[in-house]
Amino acid sequence: MTTDISFLMCPPDHYDVDYVINPWMEGNIHKSSRDRAVEQWQKLHLILKEYAIVDLVAPQRGWPDMVFTANAGLVLGQNVVLSRFYHKERQGEEPFFKQWFETKGYTVYQLPQDLPFEGAGDALLDREGRWLWAGYGFRSELDSHPYIAKWLDIEVLSLRLMDERFYHLDTCFCPLTGGYLLYYPPAFDSYSNRLIEMRVPEEKRIPIEEADAVNFACNAVNVNKLVVMNEAGKSLKQRLADAGFKVIQTGLTEFLKAGGAAKCLTLRVTEPMQAEIHANIAVESRIIRLEGHLLDTGLINRALDKIVEAGGSFQVLKFDLGEQRQSTSSAEVKVSAPDHEVMEAILTQLIDLGAVNLPQDERDAKLEAITQAGVAPDDFYVTTIYPTEVRVKGEWLRVQNQRMDGAIALTQTANAIVARCKLLRDLEVGEQVVVDIQGIRTVRKTESREQRNSQEFSFMSAGVSSERRVELVVEQVAWELRQIRDRGGKVVVTAGPVVIHTGGGEHLAQLIREGYVQALLGGNAIAVHDIEQAMMGTSLGVDMKRGVAVRGGHRHHLKVINTIRRCGNIAAAVEQGIFKSGVLYECVRVGVPYSLAGSIRDDGPLPDTQMDLIKAQEDYSRLIAGADMILMLSSMLHSIGVGNMTPAGVKMVCVDINPAVVTKLSDRGSVESVGVVTDVGLFLSMLVQQLDKLTSRYHLAQSL
Ligand code: ARG
């Protein structure tokens, strides 16, 4: 018997499944046999007594789960962090365990009220004593980890549990002597798996299959080279034997009904302190402030969900509920993350929602110099479509050229510092780029309820429209187009060849002719098919009037390309009278700038098609600048490109027959995007009809 190791157990006198607080207990209320439980418990007790000292704590009537002493607390040296149970069903066990620890002379640490932590069920020492693995996600709160690190003076590695069947760390994770680790990887999120792989070399990892996991193979008691567990499959036993472990299986089926097995039934109370090892707290926390119509816009829920989804946890420190209909609410939330990387991921998302630091916590943005042209530092802040500000030398600077997926670069001009969104490839040596997540905020305007309701586009913001609502959208879009034109605003259209195939060409041409469009973005195809139609009456060889394929028609588009190439470019062809109608014809005539971006599958291409894609992106972004509205007509490729370049606040109308495209493009999380699932030709024809109607009404009013 190794006398320097001792365990605490609690006889199952009052054990039963009385309630359901984990998935194993479901359907098992009062289904376990007390006699069999006693027998199984005694067997385990006997086995352990051969290898270690086993102390007992007196069972208490009314606290059936007290047999699971792993949940009494977490012991290291002479210190113990007492459990704070998540469920009230077990909270009554706390004083009995506390008393036992105190009589044995331990120093007992107690966590603040409402900060759950379930002891050695959720905290497992590396068997070499190098660090503590701590679980969170179901029973224990991430925020308990820094306390444990401080009190026990040990490095804590936080692992996030994802599968509710494995609600305690010791149900799916078991560090073994010699640095080995027995565990069930799917029970953890990917961040945690990476952390495990970083700390435990591959040859020491023993990942198990689901079949073993549900038999609680990880819920094993390890004493030196011995591993005691409920049950293990053949290959797992072999794997453990290869690593030099002796496996003893002892049936604990009655306890499985409550969601526990060998390890849960024991608490190792002799865990030697490692003198040279010290705390190293990776868990980070920050306090952020959110303001706005937090409840009625669902902002607070979204923020809290984002924190948890990304692997963090939170505590709402303050919530001031706006009392009047118009008043905004504000909240202060403490965000915790297992390390800085996760914190960055969480805060970037919260920044997008408009979260800011408390005034006293405001700090300047972190900057790093560009040392290689076209390459940003590793943790550069990735920009979004939302208006952004960065804090430099105590001042908040508005970032210019706001767009998605860029970096924020700072340049010093004669009298000021300028912050701009730049693409990676445009970064220059000597510029400073914002890194990390400090000193960055996005500016979200808070509309009052009324404003929100009257926002022309908000009626659609809840989702993608169905056919029934197309008419309504058309009315709204026509109204907007008319207003923008009258005040000298800017509308940009991106269009794919489907516009021509569906007979929308003439309508789009009319919009251009009447001054509703200030720039056209597309590719080679729309121009080729539009001109083919103007020159030959076909689109890809199909007669547009009769809807039938024309003999030899499949070569029409190549003849068109050839003709334009002969003329030099589209504008020259228009001047020479080669074609006299259509979308491109109107652009040339009215002087609406267009940009055709090339692609690998282009025929020709037309001389106007920009095959240098970097130049094409630059042209697009120049033409988009200052747009009030963008109409995206059946071109996923060009529309996505445009979406990435466009800041929030620009109204977007995306029309496509494919709902997936519409969802993708209109789901920018900004109220201004509208999606319409319909035939684009039909949409355009309805749109010009509606505009005509507006015009005639206008004339009528004038003449009265
Ligand atoms: N019924 C108990 C609970 O849900 C089982 C505890 C198992 N203990 C453990 N360390 N995994 O809390």
Residues whose N, C-alpha, C, O or C-beta is under 5 A from the ligand:
A	BS01	LIG	I21 N22 D65 F68 A70 N71 G121 H168 D170 A258 G259 G260 C264
